[in-house]
Amino acid sequence: MNMLISLAIWLLNAYSLMILACVILSWLPELQNNKIAKILSRIVDPFLAIFRGIIPPIGGWDLTPMIVMGLLHLAATGLSRL
């Protein structure tokens, strides 16, 4: 597999993990003002905001991170098949 494709797959997976970390941190209000949480939020929120404009909350739940992580997984899987 091409090194560039491997790097792209790694970055997609790393970004998915950052989204997951932000979701977990959002459940822990005492950690939301943590420096790491703020940095992760600055990295992840602009990308999620694109999809939040398209995907409305369902029953008060924001499913955007789960959908975006699924799309990132599909992209990584597609790249791995090249």
CORVENRA-V980284 format. One record per run of one state. SS is the DSSP state (H for helix, E for strand, - for the rest). FROM is the first residue (numbers start at 1). TO is the last residue. If there is no record, write none. Layout:
SS FROM TO
SS FROM TO
This chain:
- 1 2
H 3 26
- 27 28
H 29 31
- 32 34
H 35 52
- 53 57
E 58 58
- 59 60
E 61 61
- 62 63
H 64 80
- 81 82
